[in-house]
Amino acid sequence: KPGADEFIKYLKNLGMKISLTTSNFYEIAIDVLKRNGLYPLFDSVTSTQEVTRSKLYPDVFLLSAERLGTRPEDCIVFEDSYTSVLGAKKAGMYVVGIYDKYASFAEESIRREAHSYIISFRELLNNDGFFLEGENNE
């Protein structure tokens, strides 16, 4: 995603814990993070392989929060998939929908279900208030 690497570094500079929660194979996710030089910035990586249900359900999101040592309601999830937006909401997390050209057919549904929506991660760079003051950009 455009600006994702900058955004991850920005969050880390704010002192935030960062987790990748994916439906990809764990090993593939780790390899991609390492190849892009981002692996050291992540506090945890969680895959749906580690739970019994897909991202439509809260299980994998709750496991990610547990690994970070934080409460689900203190988590912000960025998702480009409609079913994953629903799963993260069921976990009680704040969900930011993000545009993806391959999921554009579901953009309206994602916008409706997510707490907020962005086109690019760059929209949130240098917007400390969004994270530190609880602004929800609605």
Sequence and secondary structure as in RCSB ss.txt:
>XXXX:A:sequence
KPGADEFIKYLKNLGMKISLTTSNFYEIAIDVLKRNGLYPLFDSVTSTQEVTRSKLYPDVFLLSAERLGTRPEDC
IVFEDSYTSVLGAKKAGMYVVGIYDKYASFAEESIRREAHSYIISFRELLNNDGFFLEGENNE
>XXXX:A:secstr
 TTHHHHHHHHHHTT   EEEESS HHHHHHHHHHTT GGG SEEEEGGGSSS TTSSHHHHHHHHHHT  GGG 
EEEES HHHHHHHHHTT EEEEE  GGGGGGHHHHHHHSSEEES GGGGTT HHHHHS     
